[in-house]
Amino acid sequence: MSTGGEAVDRETMAAARASCDRCCAVPRFFEDFYNNFFARCPQARAMFARTDFERQHKLLRHAFGLLLNFPKQPAWEPTILARVAERHSRRDLGVDPSLYAPFIDALIETVRHCDPDFTPAVEDAWRRTVRRGVEYMQAKY
């Protein structure tokens, strides 16, 4: 199995992870993310109707960690994202692959507001680092 996409160097991954750490230190980061996501993708709100958001925020933090580490993982199954991809696939939650683009855009918007060191280079690091994991999850739908 190939994880596909362009190679992501360690410095790029480290910049995205450092930004994630800064964002996770902001108390409203996850709440703001979901507000941004639902504003961009109102149809997703119904998928979270019975969600315990305190628990969901912990799951999302873990998922961000997996996405940010995915580019350096070996290219064979199961990957570190296999369980998350299966959970979001049509066989379980049925998260349509088209929802990933607004998810990423909401993420970047939230990072822009929560990371005090945000720059265009930080945005690029996030986008380049999470792209491979998101493409993997979309392919597993």
C-alpha positions in Angstrom: 0.0 0.0 0.0 1.3 3.4 -0.8 0.4 6.4 1.3 0.8 8.5 -2.0 1.3 12.2 -2.3 4.4 14.3 -2.1 7.0 13.6 0.6 6.7 15.7 3.7 10.0 16.5 5.3 10.6 16.4 9.1 10.9 20.2 9.4 7.4 20.6 7.9 5.9 18.0 10.1 7.6 19.5 13.1 6.2 23.0 12.3 2.7 21.6 12.0 3.0 19.6 15.3 4.4 22.6 17.1 1.5 24.7 15.9 -0.9 22.0 17.0 0.6 22.0 20.5 0.2 25.8 20.7 -3.4 25.5 19.5 -4.3 22.7 21.9 -3.1 25.0 24.8 -5.9 27.4 23.8 -9.0 26.4 25.8 -11.5 27.2 23.1 -9.5 25.6 20.2 -11.7 22.5 19.7 -15.0 24.3 20.3 -13.9 27.0 17.8 -12.9 24.4 15.3 -16.4 22.8 15.4 -18.1 26.2 15.2 -16.0 26.9 12.1 -16.6 23.5 10.6 -20.4 23.7 11.1 -20.4 27.2 9.6 -18.6 25.9 6.5 -20.4 22.6 6.4 -23.9 22.9 7.9 -24.9 19.4 6.8 -22.2 18.0 9.2 -24.0 19.4 12.2 -26.6 16.6 12.2 -23.8 14.0 12.4 -23.0 15.4 15.8 -26.5 15.7 17.2 -25.9 13.3 20.1 -22.2 14.0 20.6 -20.5 14.4 23.9 -18.3 17.2 22.8 -15.9 16.9 25.8 -15.1 13.4 24.7 -15.2 14.4 21.0 -12.6 17.1 21.6 -10.2 14.4 23.1 -10.9 12.2 20.0 -10.2 15.0 17.7 -7.0 15.9 19.4 -5.9 12.3 19.0 -6.9 12.3 15.3 -4.9 15.5 14.7 -1.9 13.7 16.2 -2.4 10.7 13.9 -2.8 13.0 10.8 0.3 14.9 11.7 2.4 11.7 12.1 0.9 9.9 9.1 3.5 11.0 6.5 6.4 9.4 8.4 4.6 6.0 8.9 5.6 2.9 6.9 3.6 2.4 3.7 1.8 -0.8 4.7 -1.5 -1.8 6.2 -2.7 -1.4 8.8 -1.6 2.3 9.1 -2.0 4.4 12.2 -5.1 5.8 10.5 -6.7 2.5 9.6 -9.1 2.5 12.6 -10.1 6.1 12.2 -10.6 5.6 8.4 -12.8 2.6 9.0 -14.9 4.4 11.6 -15.5 7.3 9.2 -16.1 5.0 6.2 -19.5 4.1 4.6 -19.4 0.9 6.7 -19.7 2.9 9.9 -20.3 6.6 10.2 -20.6 7.2 6.5 -18.6 10.5 6.4 -18.7 11.6 2.8 -15.2 12.2 1.4 -16.4 15.7 0.2 -16.6 16.8 3.9 -12.8 16.6 4.3 -12.1 19.8 2.3 -14.3 22.0 4.5 -12.9 20.1 7.5 -9.3 21.2 6.5 -10.4 24.7 5.7 -12.1 25.0 9.1 -9.0 23.6 10.8 -6.8 26.2 9.1 -9.1 29.0 10.0 -9.1 27.9 13.6 -5.3 27.5 13.7 -5.0 31.0 12.2 -6.9 32.4 15.1 -5.5 30.2 17.9 -1.8 29.9 17.1 0.0 33.1 18.2 2.9 32.1 15.8 0.7 31.5 12.8 2.2 32.4 9.4 1.7 31.4 5.8 4.5 28.9 6.4 2.6 27.3 9.3 -0.5 27.1 7.2 1.5 25.4 4.4 3.0 23.0 7.0 -0.4 22.0 8.2 -1.8 21.5 4.7 1.1 19.5 3.5 1.3 17.3 6.5 -2.4 16.4 6.8 -3.0 16.1 3.1 -1.6 12.5 2.9 -3.7 11.3 5.8 -6.8 12.9 4.5 -6.3 11.4 1.1 -5.8 8.0 2.7 -9.1 8.4 4.7 -11.0 9.5 1.5 -9.7 6.4 -0.3 -10.9 4.1 2.4 -14.5 5.4 2.1 
